Amino acid sequence: MHWGSGQITEEAAFAGEWKESRIQLMEYTEGEAAGGWSIRFCYYSHDGRFQRGPLMMDEEDVEGLRHELAATPKLHGILKRLVE
């Protein structure tokens, strides 16, 4: 990104019928954003191509991602802050 570079350090992914929904924790290591993080809500096609549209989730996606977030302690904690 123009504000810095880094890597995806945690990811919750769920493959539904039409797409693979993902929530990714991106931690920055270089540039203005070094030491910071951001969260990306995105989706991929079933053949692994990143899709540029908005992530739209149905009940199946929400339940699947909720289950997967149990394995992502940092990401889970950040998202929990949104609702508490």
N, C-alpha and C positions, 0 to 999 in steps of 0.2 A: 504494500500500500504506500501511497505517497508520504504518509506520516511515520512509517517504519516497517521493518520486516521482522518476522519471527516464525512461529510454527503452531500448528494445531496440537495442543498438548492433551486434550481430552475430547472425546466425541461420543455422543449417544446417537445410535442409528437404528432405524426400524424400516424394514422392507415390507411395504403394504402391497396391495394389488396393483396400483398404478405407478408408484414411485418409491424411492427410498428417502425418507425424511431424516434429516440430521440436525443436531444442535452441536455446535463446535465451540470449544474454548480456544481462542487464539491468544497466545502470549508473545509479546513483542520483545525482541532482544537488541534491536538496532534502531537508530533514528530517533526522532522526537518522542515517539511512543515507547521507547525502551523502558522496561520495567512495568509496563501497563498491560492491559488485556482488553479483549472485546469478545462478544458472543455473536456467532453467526447462525441464523436460522436459515437453512437451505434444503434443497433436495436434488437428487440425482436420478437419472433414468436407470432402469434395471441393468443396462449395459455399462453403467459407470460414468456416464457423461454428466457433468455439472449443468444444471438448468438455471437460467437467468431470471425466471419469473418469481413471484412471491411464493413463499411456502404456505400452502393451505393444508390444514390438518383436519381429519375427521376423528371420530371417537376411537377407531382402531389405531390411528397414528398416535393419539394422545396416550392411550393405554400402553402401547408398545414402547414409546419413548420414556414414559414414566418408569417402566420396568428397567430399561437400559440405563437410565440415569443413576440407578443404585450403584453402578460400577464406576461412576465419575464423581468422586467426592468434591473436588473444587467446583466443577460445573453445577452440580446439584446444590451446593451451598449458595452459589451466586444466584441461581434461579429462585431458590427459596426466599431470598431477600425481596423478590418482586411481589410476593404474595403475603408476606408477614409484616 
